[in-house]
Amino acid sequence: MDAPHLRIAITTNSLVDLDANFVVAKQFVFYDVSAEDSEFVDVVQFARGGKGKAKGGGKANNGGRCIMDDMENDDGTGYDPLLDRVAALDGCGILFTLGLSDLAAVRVHDLKVFPVKSERMRPIDEVIAQVQSMMSGSQPLWMRRALSRRNGTPLQEQTAY
């Protein structure tokens, strides 16, 4: 892909929809997306999922329990279950997910990945089309930053007409 593009990650359990929270997703799918084209890159599967069926969106949507309860360490080894998920995002510009905790958001942001929380499940093709639409129009500042980091170019100022 020669045109300016972004690598995006999408949290999914079905491999066809954005349908999972960051901490309980069975896999992340990765695409390189430009304004005119998209290309599947990879899928990363996670052996350890959450313990419950937490959906994100706070305690009200999860039977009064915190989504981070799913990430408690069961074996007493001190292993941080967010490490693998955050590390998988290295090289991405944008993460699309149904939700993520504040701790996960900080770690994702430290990688210079912009997290986008979706309010509803939707097809992966729709997410890609949204990114392409934003790339071909007036790009939001966070997208311009992600593109400049991805392509190694300085951030271009946009002038208002």
N, C-alpha and C positions, 0 to 999 in steps of 0.2 A: 504494500500500500504506500504509494508515493505522496499522496496529498496529505496535508496536515491532518493528523488523526489522534484520537484518544483511546487509551485502553480502559475499558469499563469492566467492572465486576458486578454481577447480579446474584443475590442470594436466592437459592431455589431448592425445593425438595422434589419438584416434578421434572426439572430440566426444560420445561416449556413456559413456565410462568415465573414472575417475580412473586413468590408465595411464602417466603420464610423470613424470620427474624435473624439477625446476624449471629447470635449466639446459639441458635438451634438449627440453623440451616444444615441440611445433609451435604450440600455442595455449593460451590460458587462457580458460575460460568463466566468466562472472559471473552470479550470481543474487542477487536480494533475497529473503531468507527470513525469514518470521515463524513463530510457533508453529503457525499454521493454514494458511499459504499460502506459495507460492513463485512467483517470477516471473523468467523469463529476462531478463537485462539486455543482455548483449553478449558477443561473442567477439573476442579480440585474437589475431591471427596474427603469428608471428615469421618474418621472411624468412631469418634466419640461425639455423640449428639447430646442434647439436653436431656434431662431426666423426665421432663413433663411435656405437656403440649402447650407451652406458653406461646402466646401470639404477639407479644409486644403491646405497646400502647398503654402501659401502666398497670397498676394493680387491679383497677376496675375491670379490665378485659381479661384478667388472668386469675379469677377466683380469689382475689385478695392476696395473692402471693407475688413476690418480686421476681422479675425475669432472671435476675442474677442468681436466684436460688438454684436454677438449673445448672449453673457452672460451678457449684461447690465441689471441692476436692473430696472424692469419696475414699481414696486409698491412702490418704495421710502422707503422701510423698512431697507435698508442697508444689506440685506441678501447676502451672498457670495455664488453664485451658484456652485462654484467649490468644496465647502466643502463636499457635499454628494458624489460627484464623487471620490474625493481623499480618503475620509474615507472608501469607499467601497473596496479600494485596500489593506487595512490593512491585513497583513499576506501573501501577494503575493510576489513573487520574480521578476517577469517580467510582464510588460504590453506591449501588442502588439496593435498598433493603426495605423491609416492612418496618423495621425498628432496630435500635441499638441503644445500649445503656450509655450513660455518661462516660464511664470508664472506657468502654470500647470506642466511643466517639473520639476521646482524647488520644487514644493509641492510634487510631486510624488517621487522625489529623496530623499526628507526629510524623507519619509517613508521607505527608503532603497529599493525601487522598481526600477528596471532598465527598462526605457522605450525604446521600439524598434519601430521605425517608419517604416512602410512598404511603399514601393513606389507604390504599386498597391493593388487592392482588390484581395483576394485569399481565398479559402476555409479554414475553421477552421481546418479541417483534415490535410491540408498541413502545417499549422502553427505548429500543434502538431508533425507532422513527422519531421519538421525542428528542433524542440527542442530535440526530441529523438535522432536525428542524432548527434547533438552537444553534447548531454550528453554521448553518447556511444563512441565518438571519443575524440580527444584532446579538452578539454573544454576551451573556452575563459575565461580570468580572471574574467570578470563580472559575468559569470555563476558560476564559482567556488565560488565567494563571495556570490552569492545568495543561493547556495546550503549549504554553511557553516552556513549562518545565519538561514536558514530554519531548518537545522538538529541540530543546536546547537554545532557544532564541529569547532575547529580552522581551519583556512584556510591552506590547505596542499600545500606546494611548489611542483611544477612540475619540474622535471629535464629534460633537453634536452639530447637526446642520440645521 
